Amino acid sequence: MLVDLVQVETVDGVRLDGALRTPRTATASALGVDVMIMHHGVGDNFYHSSLFDDYSDALVERGCAVLRVNNRGHDLVSSAVVRQAGQRPKSRRMGAAYEDIEACRHDFEAWVELAHVAGYRRIGLWGHSLGAAKSIYYMATRKDSRVNCVVAASPPRFSFADFLAADDSDSFRSNVALAERHVQQGNPDMLLDVRFPIPLLVSARTFLQKYGSQDHFDILSHIPQLTVPTLILIGTREAQTMIAFQGLPLKIAQLADELEHLTFALIEGADHLYTQQRHEVWQVVCSWLETGAQGSGLDF
């Protein structure tokens, strides 16, 4: 497998890396998109995901290029080269622990621009987990006309009220209070070793941004703002075992009934990584890309 290593620089000066894989022949893609930009989940990176390994092969075989990319939340802790106008390049600590999630819009925009400049005119986004939630957030807030469709695999819901109502919420309340205290004392980068909603080493600022009371990244508030065909997938097993997905399938199914641009697929027995159901997921995605992503809609 041959790929071209590529990199972009965001408007705020962050350099990000990725890999572009193109089909061997010049046959036009039959999937409704010519390139799929694939965004990883929390703390992951463009070269690690076995999930995207499988689907990259399937996409390329059908004539669709694949751009697997890092966003500024790659790996738990990472160092990014940041270039500010008139200043020397600096190394800034980033990664999942320190991520400014709202700035994901700069990351997505940079990668879409790279694909567009490369000549691709039918661009898709495929995100997994936090990468899926970011895909929804980006397209809901930026409405990038260069993007034709979104595949959002297991986007978590960040709902403060749901977290407080959970059986295991005592530690969450304590961490919210601790994070708020660190921020108020001028220590927003102080790391917290949290276990709820998921085990994560995370800065006080990032913890509050993701899980705090403002619900800034609640996908249920952003999905109605989307204007391109969007496919959301959730596994029944993750909906039973992960707090950010409990009750979510029903809510998204209700939105899919109301919104013409939205298709929802519930994957029976699937965990967060679709460990045993990747073939079933591909069948759903492939069928949707061939038909639903081009505006006719499908029900799963």
TIROSE-173748 format. One record per residue (C-alpha): residue number from 1; residue in one letter; x, y, z. Coordinates in steps of 0.02 Angstrom, whole numbers. Example, Ala and Ser with C-alpha at 12.3 -4.5 7.8 and 13.67 -1.06 7.14 Angstrom:
<pts>
{seq:1	type:A	X:615	Y:-225	Z:390}
{seq:2	type:S	X:684	Y:-53	Z:357}
</pts>
This chain:
<pts>
{seq:1	type:M	X:0	Y:0	Z:0}
{seq:2	type:L	X:74	Y:166	Z:-56}
{seq:3	type:V	X:21	Y:333	Z:17}
{seq:4	type:D	X:80	Y:512	Z:1}
{seq:5	type:L	X:122	Y:595	Z:166}
{seq:6	type:V	X:43	Y:767	Z:170}
{seq:7	type:Q	X:31	Y:912	Z:291}
{seq:8	type:V	X:-69	Y:1070	Z:313}
{seq:9	type:E	X:-55	Y:1228	Z:415}
{seq:10	type:T	X:-213	Y:1294	Z:495}
{seq:11	type:V	X:-261	Y:1477	Z:498}
{seq:12	type:D	X:-199	Y:1488	Z:677}
{seq:13	type:G	X:-30	Y:1418	Z:629}
{seq:14	type:V	X:-42	Y:1235	Z:682}
{seq:15	type:R	X:45	Y:1107	Z:571}
{seq:16	type:L	X:-48	Y:942	Z:550}
{seq:17	type:D	X:2	Y:782	Z:460}
{seq:18	type:G	X:-93	Y:653	Z:361}
{seq:19	type:A	X:-86	Y:526	Z:220}
{seq:20	type:L	X:-169	Y:529	Z:49}
{seq:21	type:R	X:-206	Y:364	Z:-37}
{seq:22	type:T	X:-271	Y:365	Z:-215}
{seq:23	type:P	X:-347	Y:227	Z:-322}
{seq:24	type:R	X:-230	Y:140	Z:-444}
{seq:25	type:T	X:-340	Y:177	Z:-593}
{seq:26	type:A	X:-423	Y:337	Z:-648}
{seq:27	type:T	X:-597	Y:261	Z:-645}
{seq:28	type:A	X:-725	Y:382	Z:-575}
{seq:29	type:S	X:-792	Y:342	Z:-402}
{seq:30	type:A	X:-968	Y:272	Z:-398}
{seq:31	type:L	X:-990	Y:320	Z:-215}
{seq:32	type:G	X:-1046	Y:500	Z:-237}
{seq:33	type:V	X:-879	Y:567	Z:-171}
{seq:34	type:D	X:-706	Y:572	Z:-250}
{seq:35	type:V	X:-611	Y:585	Z:-85}
{seq:36	type:M	X:-657	Y:541	Z:93}
{seq:37	type:I	X:-571	Y:639	Z:233}
{seq:38	type:M	X:-562	Y:526	Z:386}
{seq:39	type:H	X:-548	Y:603	Z:560}
{seq:40	type:H	X:-496	Y:498	Z:710}
{seq:41	type:G	X:-570	Y:496	Z:885}
{seq:42	type:V	X:-503	Y:561	Z:1049}
{seq:43	type:G	X:-317	Y:531	Z:1074}
{seq:44	type:D	X:-299	Y:431	Z:913}
{seq:45	type:N	X:-205	Y:477	Z:754}
{seq:46	type:F	X:-212	Y:456	Z:565}
{seq:47	type:Y	X:-104	Y:300	Z:554}
{seq:48	type:H	X:-165	Y:198	Z:702}
{seq:49	type:S	X:-350	Y:160	Z:674}
{seq:50	type:S	X:-385	Y:-18	Z:618}
{seq:51	type:L	X:-564	Y:39	Z:587}
{seq:52	type:F	X:-507	Y:160	Z:454}
{seq:53	type:D	X:-383	Y:32	Z:386}
{seq:54	type:D	X:-528	Y:-79	Z:337}
{seq:55	type:Y	X:-636	Y:57	Z:262}
{seq:56	type:S	X:-492	Y:142	Z:172}
{seq:57	type:D	X:-463	Y:-18	Z:74}
{seq:58	type:A	X:-647	Y:-29	Z:29}
{seq:59	type:L	X:-657	Y:152	Z:-25}
{seq:60	type:V	X:-502	Y:145	Z:-134}
{seq:61	type:E	X:-561	Y:-15	Z:-217}
{seq:62	type:R	X:-716	Y:80	Z:-274}
{seq:63	type:G	X:-619	Y:225	Z:-347}
{seq:64	type:C	X:-627	Y:345	Z:-200}
{seq:65	type:A	X:-468	Y:426	Z:-134}
{seq:66	type:V	X:-440	Y:425	Z:55}
{seq:67	type:L	X:-363	Y:565	Z:157}
{seq:68	type:R	X:-328	Y:505	Z:334}
{seq:69	type:V	X:-281	Y:652	Z:442}
{seq:70	type:N	X:-228	Y:713	Z:612}
{seq:71	type:N	X:-322	Y:849	Z:701}
{seq:72	type:R	X:-249	Y:945	Z:848}
{seq:73	type:G	X:-321	Y:817	Z:968}
{seq:74	type:H	X:-211	Y:676	Z:903}
{seq:75	type:D	X:-130	Y:565	Z:1034}
{seq:76	type:L	X:-150	Y:595	Z:1221}
{seq:77	type:V	X:-16	Y:729	Z:1224}
{seq:78	type:S	X:74	Y:795	Z:1071}
{seq:79	type:S	X:183	Y:941	Z:1021}
{seq:80	type:A	X:127	Y:1046	Z:874}
{seq:81	type:V	X:234	Y:1169	Z:778}
{seq:82	type:V	X:140	Y:1334	Z:780}
{seq:83	type:R	X:184	Y:1479	Z:666}
{seq:84	type:Q	X:120	Y:1652	Z:707}
{seq:85	type:A	X:144	Y:1796	Z:587}
{seq:86	type:G	X:302	Y:1893	Z:626}
{seq:87	type:Q	X:360	Y:1767	Z:757}
{seq:88	type:R	X:474	Y:1617	Z:759}
{seq:89	type:P	X:389	Y:1447	Z:753}
{seq:90	type:K	X:348	Y:1381	Z:926}
{seq:91	type:S	X:311	Y:1209	Z:995}
{seq:92	type:R	X:143	Y:1205	Z:1084}
{seq:93	type:R	X:78	Y:1063	Z:1192}
{seq:94	type:M	X:-81	Y:991	Z:1119}
{seq:95	type:G	X:-163	Y:820	Z:1102}
{seq:96	type:A	X:-322	Y:754	Z:1182}
{seq:97	type:A	X:-269	Y:814	Z:1355}
{seq:98	type:Y	X:-253	Y:996	Z:1304}
{seq:99	type:E	X:-366	Y:1008	Z:1152}
{seq:100	type:D	X:-468	Y:1163	Z:1112}
{seq:101	type:I	X:-613	Y:1073	Z:1030}
{seq:102	type:E	X:-691	Y:1228	Z:955}
{seq:103	type:A	X:-531	Y:1254	Z:855}
{seq:104	type:C	X:-566	Y:1090	Z:764}
{seq:105	type:R	X:-651	Y:1201	Z:635}
{seq:106	type:H	X:-479	Y:1264	Z:585}
{seq:107	type:D	X:-416	Y:1085	Z:566}
{seq:108	type:F	X:-563	Y:1028	Z:461}
{seq:109	type:E	X:-557	Y:1182	Z:352}
{seq:110	type:A	X:-371	Y:1158	Z:316}
{seq:111	type:W	X:-394	Y:977	Z:262}
{seq:112	type:V	X:-545	Y:1017	Z:153}
{seq:113	type:E	X:-443	Y:1156	Z:72}
{seq:114	type:L	X:-301	Y:1034	Z:35}
{seq:115	type:A	X:-422	Y:913	Z:-48}
{seq:116	type:H	X:-505	Y:1052	Z:-146}
{seq:117	type:V	X:-339	Y:1123	Z:-208}
{seq:118	type:A	X:-289	Y:946	Z:-259}
{seq:119	type:G	X:-436	Y:946	Z:-380}
{seq:120	type:Y	X:-567	Y:848	Z:-283}
{seq:121	type:R	X:-740	Y:920	Z:-305}
{seq:122	type:R	X:-845	Y:788	Z:-218}
{seq:123	type:I	X:-778	Y:785	Z:-40}
{seq:124	type:G	X:-844	Y:679	Z:103}
{seq:125	type:L	X:-805	Y:682	Z:289}
{seq:126	type:W	X:-800	Y:521	Z:390}
{seq:127	type:G	X:-769	Y:542	Z:575}
{seq:128	type:H	X:-766	Y:415	Z:715}
{seq:129	type:S	X:-812	Y:451	Z:897}
{seq:130	type:L	X:-753	Y:628	Z:941}
{seq:131	type:G	X:-703	Y:646	Z:759}
{seq:132	type:A	X:-885	Y:612	Z:713}
{seq:133	type:A	X:-949	Y:742	Z:837}
{seq:134	type:K	X:-823	Y:866	Z:767}
{seq:135	type:S	X:-880	Y:828	Z:589}
{seq:136	type:I	X:-1058	Y:870	Z:638}
{seq:137	type:Y	X:-1002	Y:1027	Z:731}
{seq:138	type:Y	X:-895	Y:1087	Z:586}
{seq:139	type:M	X:-1029	Y:1068	Z:455}
{seq:140	type:A	X:-1165	Y:1139	Z:567}
{seq:141	type:T	X:-1065	Y:1295	Z:607}
{seq:142	type:R	X:-963	Y:1321	Z:448}
{seq:143	type:K	X:-1078	Y:1245	Z:317}
{seq:144	type:D	X:-930	Y:1214	Z:202}
{seq:145	type:S	X:-1001	Y:1208	Z:26}
{seq:146	type:R	X:-854	Y:1103	Z:-35}
{seq:147	type:V	X:-911	Y:955	Z:71}
{seq:148	type:N	X:-1044	Y:843	Z:-6}
{seq:149	type:C	X:-1086	Y:728	Z:139}
{seq:150	type:V	X:-1043	Y:670	Z:315}
{seq:151	type:V	X:-1026	Y:496	Z:389}
{seq:152	type:A	X:-1028	Y:509	Z:579}
{seq:153	type:A	X:-986	Y:343	Z:662}
{seq:154	type:S	X:-1028	Y:343	Z:848}
{seq:155	type:P	X:-1032	Y:529	Z:887}
{seq:156	type:P	X:-1048	Y:547	Z:1077}
{seq:157	type:R	X:-1173	Y:665	Z:1154}
{seq:158	type:F	X:-1097	Y:789	Z:1277}
{seq:159	type:S	X:-1246	Y:824	Z:1391}
{seq:160	type:F	X:-1210	Y:899	Z:1562}
{seq:161	type:A	X:-1384	Y:856	Z:1626}
{seq:162	type:D	X:-1367	Y:674	Z:1572}
{seq:163	type:F	X:-1197	Y:659	Z:1656}
{seq:164	type:L	X:-1267	Y:731	Z:1818}
{seq:165	type:A	X:-1414	Y:610	Z:1812}
{seq:166	type:A	X:-1305	Y:456	Z:1789}
{seq:167	type:D	X:-1285	Y:329	Z:1929}
{seq:168	type:D	X:-1097	Y:359	Z:1932}
{seq:169	type:S	X:-1105	Y:549	Z:1937}
{seq:170	type:D	X:-1026	Y:587	Z:2106}
{seq:171	type:S	X:-850	Y:583	Z:2035}
{seq:172	type:F	X:-909	Y:690	Z:1889}
{seq:173	type:R	X:-976	Y:825	Z:2005}
{seq:174	type:S	X:-812	Y:823	Z:2101}
{seq:175	type:N	X:-709	Y:840	Z:1942}
{seq:176	type:V	X:-817	Y:983	Z:1878}
{seq:177	type:A	X:-790	Y:1076	Z:2041}
{seq:178	type:L	X:-603	Y:1039	Z:2038}
{seq:179	type:A	X:-585	Y:1093	Z:1857}
{seq:180	type:E	X:-679	Y:1254	Z:1890}
{seq:181	type:R	X:-567	Y:1291	Z:2038}
{seq:182	type:H	X:-408	Y:1265	Z:1935}
{seq:183	type:V	X:-472	Y:1380	Z:1798}
{seq:184	type:Q	X:-523	Y:1514	Z:1922}
{seq:185	type:Q	X:-351	Y:1505	Z:2003}
{seq:186	type:G	X:-265	Y:1531	Z:1836}
{seq:187	type:N	X:-213	Y:1349	Z:1809}
{seq:188	type:P	X:-320	Y:1294	Z:1659}
{seq:189	type:D	X:-189	Y:1169	Z:1599}
{seq:190	type:M	X:-186	Y:1073	Z:1763}
{seq:191	type:L	X:-212	Y:890	Z:1720}
{seq:192	type:L	X:-354	Y:788	Z:1795}
{seq:193	type:D	X:-356	Y:598	Z:1796}
{seq:194	type:V	X:-542	Y:570	Z:1770}
{seq:195	type:R	X:-641	Y:408	Z:1756}
{seq:196	type:F	X:-810	Y:479	Z:1705}
{seq:197	type:P	X:-885	Y:497	Z:1574}
{seq:198	type:I	X:-732	Y:403	Z:1506}
{seq:199	type:P	X:-559	Y:369	Z:1579}
{seq:200	type:L	X:-451	Y:513	Z:1520}
{seq:201	type:L	X:-305	Y:621	Z:1572}
{seq:202	type:V	X:-368	Y:794	Z:1530}
{seq:203	type:S	X:-335	Y:976	Z:1571}
{seq:204	type:A	X:-460	Y:1072	Z:1676}
{seq:205	type:R	X:-500	Y:1188	Z:1530}
{seq:206	type:T	X:-530	Y:1046	Z:1406}
{seq:207	type:F	X:-634	Y:949	Z:1532}
{seq:208	type:L	X:-751	Y:1096	Z:1558}
{seq:209	type:Q	X:-760	Y:1134	Z:1372}
{seq:210	type:K	X:-814	Y:956	Z:1331}
{seq:211	type:Y	X:-918	Y:908	Z:1481}
{seq:212	type:G	X:-967	Y:1073	Z:1563}
{seq:213	type:S	X:-1139	Y:1150	Z:1584}
{seq:214	type:Q	X:-1139	Y:1251	Z:1422}
{seq:215	type:D	X:-1166	Y:1094	Z:1314}
{seq:216	type:H	X:-1075	Y:1184	Z:1174}
{seq:217	type:F	X:-1041	Y:1022	Z:1079}
{seq:218	type:D	X:-1205	Y:930	Z:1106}
{seq:219	type:I	X:-1235	Y:850	Z:937}
{seq:220	type:L	X:-1424	Y:854	Z:959}
{seq:221	type:S	X:-1419	Y:1043	Z:948}
{seq:222	type:H	X:-1307	Y:1042	Z:794}
{seq:223	type:I	X:-1383	Y:904	Z:688}
{seq:224	type:P	X:-1535	Y:1009	Z:636}
{seq:225	type:Q	X:-1414	Y:1143	Z:572}
{seq:226	type:L	X:-1333	Y:1026	Z:447}
{seq:227	type:T	X:-1371	Y:1056	Z:263}
{seq:228	type:V	X:-1284	Y:908	Z:179}
{seq:229	type:P	X:-1333	Y:724	Z:178}
{seq:230	type:T	X:-1275	Y:648	Z:342}
{seq:231	type:L	X:-1267	Y:467	Z:398}
{seq:232	type:I	X:-1253	Y:432	Z:585}
{seq:233	type:L	X:-1212	Y:258	Z:649}
{seq:234	type:I	X:-1222	Y:196	Z:829}
{seq:235	type:G	X:-1198	Y:19	Z:896}
{seq:236	type:T	X:-1327	Y:-58	Z:1012}
{seq:237	type:R	X:-1192	Y:-120	Z:1129}
{seq:238	type:E	X:-1109	Y:50	Z:1152}
{seq:239	type:A	X:-1281	Y:126	Z:1182}
{seq:240	type:Q	X:-1302	Y:5	Z:1327}
{seq:241	type:T	X:-1129	Y:23	Z:1405}
{seq:242	type:M	X:-1068	Y:201	Z:1373}
{seq:243	type:I	X:-1152	Y:349	Z:1458}
{seq:244	type:A	X:-1127	Y:467	Z:1310}
{seq:245	type:F	X:-1235	Y:352	Z:1201}
{seq:246	type:Q	X:-1371	Y:296	Z:1321}
{seq:247	type:G	X:-1540	Y:350	Z:1253}
{seq:248	type:L	X:-1456	Y:430	Z:1101}
{seq:249	type:P	X:-1516	Y:308	Z:965}
{seq:250	type:L	X:-1699	Y:350	Z:998}
{seq:251	type:K	X:-1665	Y:538	Z:995}
{seq:252	type:I	X:-1568	Y:529	Z:832}
{seq:253	type:A	X:-1698	Y:414	Z:754}
{seq:254	type:Q	X:-1830	Y:545	Z:795}
{seq:255	type:L	X:-1724	Y:680	Z:713}
{seq:256	type:A	X:-1701	Y:569	Z:560}
{seq:257	type:D	X:-1890	Y:560	Z:542}
{seq:258	type:E	X:-1899	Y:749	Z:543}
{seq:259	type:L	X:-1745	Y:798	Z:442}
{seq:260	type:E	X:-1731	Y:758	Z:257}
{seq:261	type:H	X:-1542	Y:767	Z:257}
{seq:262	type:L	X:-1518	Y:642	Z:401}
{seq:263	type:T	X:-1506	Y:452	Z:392}
{seq:264	type:F	X:-1482	Y:347	Z:549}
{seq:265	type:A	X:-1420	Y:168	Z:561}
{seq:266	type:L	X:-1422	Y:67	Z:722}
{seq:267	type:I	X:-1293	Y:-72	Z:710}
{seq:268	type:E	X:-1351	Y:-224	Z:806}
{seq:269	type:G	X:-1225	Y:-292	Z:932}
{seq:270	type:A	X:-1091	Y:-165	Z:889}
{seq:271	type:D	X:-972	Y:-91	Z:1015}
{seq:272	type:H	X:-886	Y:77	Z:998}
{seq:273	type:L	X:-756	Y:9	Z:876}
{seq:274	type:Y	X:-879	Y:-102	Z:780}
{seq:275	type:T	X:-761	Y:-245	Z:820}
{seq:276	type:Q	X:-870	Y:-386	Z:753}
{seq:277	type:Q	X:-984	Y:-286	Z:638}
{seq:278	type:R	X:-867	Y:-195	Z:518}
{seq:279	type:H	X:-934	Y:-286	Z:367}
{seq:280	type:E	X:-1112	Y:-238	Z:413}
{seq:281	type:V	X:-1058	Y:-57	Z:439}
{seq:282	type:W	X:-975	Y:-52	Z:268}
{seq:283	type:Q	X:-1131	Y:-120	Z:184}
{seq:284	type:V	X:-1233	Y:20	Z:262}
{seq:285	type:V	X:-1107	Y:156	Z:221}
{seq:286	type:C	X:-1076	Y:95	Z:43}
{seq:287	type:S	X:-1263	Y:85	Z:4}
{seq:288	type:W	X:-1290	Y:258	Z:76}
{seq:289	type:L	X:-1144	Y:334	Z:-20}
{seq:290	type:E	X:-1210	Y:259	Z:-181}
{seq:291	type:T	X:-1386	Y:324	Z:-153}
{seq:292	type:G	X:-1426	Y:417	Z:7}
{seq:293	type:A	X:-1276	Y:532	Z:4}
{seq:294	type:Q	X:-1334	Y:595	Z:-165}
{seq:295	type:G	X:-1501	Y:653	Z:-98}
{seq:296	type:S	X:-1624	Y:509	Z:-118}
{seq:297	type:G	X:-1616	Y:449	Z:62}
{seq:298	type:L	X:-1616	Y:275	Z:135}
{seq:299	type:D	X:-1690	Y:192	Z:288}
{seq:300	type:F	X:-1590	Y:67	Z:391}
</pts>
